[in-house]
């Protein structure tokens, strides 16, 4: 490489005109740098030696002779030092390229290793995500089954209270009336009191049966059932509760039950936590769905705390809405009250 680069420069000198012959001198130094760049230290030093000899033979007058006088020594030293400098530049460039190549190769190896690791981690994450989705689906199915089983049990207990216990209390009241008619005045007062207590227990059983499972919801629909619920809660909690609703077609039973339970839980929260003096329940059709609103002007709460640790009632409401593909928004401001909005998509029927 060193010999070839020097030979090319000298060939240029021989073929160039006399005026351009001196232009070969910079090319000679450049060839030294190229030899050091592409060949390394050894070829670079060989190029310096060959360039120095070529300078002595071709460029120190008279040309084509090896004679060297004392006045030519400084210029030769300058050529040698210049050649060494260009050789060092070329070798430094070569070493820098080698270092960069090694760094690039090392980086490629590290990237390949990291890519393999990330591929493994990504595969593991996909497996974990798939397992988590399966677990969430299983939990959702279990939650749906639990809610369904809970409603079935509440319906069974409600019917048992209404059909069996209420009938037995009714027979007991008849027997008390019969005994009262054949008893004296002293015993009759006690029987009157016992009859009154029996009637109160019967009314409590009817109310409990309705709270467990509203027969009105099954037979008359969600609007009359909510009207009765609001009236009962207003009397039981001693809070004025307003109920409004818009035009409403028949809706599927599972959606009607979901909205009824959400209103029931929302009013229970109003009574337990809001310390409100009034509340309202609104039911209205909203596009291709139905929207239920339960609002109060009580003490409210911090929404951040609610999101961090929602109560069991809110969790139950959200789970019920998830089963019917609905959603819920809870808005609250401390000292300004709380609003619960539940929306459920409905395929209206007439």
MOFEN-V260133 format. One record per pair of residues at least 4 apart in sequence whose C-alpha atoms are under 6 Angstrom apart, sorted by the first residue. I is the first residue (numbers start at 0). J is the second residue. D is the distance in whole Angstrom. If there is no record, write none. Layout:
# MOFEN-V260133
I J D
I J D
This chain:
# MOFEN-V260133
1 34 5
1 42 6
1 46 5
2 6 6
4 30 5
6 10 6
8 27 6
11 15 6
12 20 5
12 23 6
15 19 6
15 20 6
28 82 6
31 43 6
31 46 5
31 86 6
32 85 5
32 86 5
32 89 5
33 37 6
34 38 5
34 42 6
34 43 5
35 39 5
35 40 6
35 43 4
35 86 5
35 89 5
35 90 5
36 89 4
36 90 5
36 93 5
38 42 5
39 90 5
43 86 5
46 50 6
47 82 5
53 57 6
54 58 5
55 59 5
56 63 5
56 64 5
56 65 5
57 62 5
57 63 5
58 62 6
77 81 6
78 82 6
82 86 6
87 91 6
96 100 6
99 103 6
100 104 6
101 105 6
102 106 6
106 110 6
107 111 6
109 113 6
110 114 6
113 117 6
114 118 6
117 121 6
124 128 6
125 129 6
127 131 6
135 139 6
138 142 6
144 148 6
145 149 6
150 154 6
153 157 6
153 211 5
154 212 5
157 208 4
157 211 6
157 212 6
158 162 6
159 163 5
160 164 5
161 165 5
175 179 6
179 187 5
183 187 6
190 194 6
204 208 6
209 213 5
215 219 5
215 224 6
216 220 5
216 221 5
216 224 5
221 225 6
221 255 5
225 229 6
229 233 6
231 235 6
232 236 6
233 237 5
233 238 5
233 239 6
233 240 6
238 276 6
238 277 6
239 277 5
240 277 6
240 278 5
240 279 5
241 279 5
242 279 6
242 280 5
242 281 6
243 281 5
244 281 6
244 282 5
244 283 5
245 283 5
248 349 6
249 348 6
249 349 6
261 265 6
261 316 6
268 272 6
269 273 5
273 297 5
273 298 5
274 297 5
275 296 6
275 297 4
278 294 6
278 295 4
279 293 6
279 294 5
280 292 6
280 293 5
281 291 6
281 292 5
282 290 6
282 291 5
283 289 6
283 290 5
284 288 6
284 289 4
285 289 5
287 344 6
288 343 5
288 344 4
288 345 5
289 342 6
289 343 5
290 341 6
290 342 4
291 340 6
291 341 5
292 339 6
292 340 5
293 338 6
293 339 5
294 337 6
294 338 4
295 336 5
295 337 6
296 335 6
296 336 4
297 336 4
298 333 6
298 334 4
298 336 5
299 331 5
299 332 5
299 333 4
299 334 5
299 335 6
299 336 4
299 337 5
300 331 6
300 332 6
300 333 5
305 309 5
320 325 5
320 326 6
321 325 6
325 342 6
325 343 4
326 341 6
326 342 6
327 340 6
327 341 4
328 339 6
328 340 5
329 338 6
329 339 5
330 337 6
330 338 5
331 336 6
331 337 4
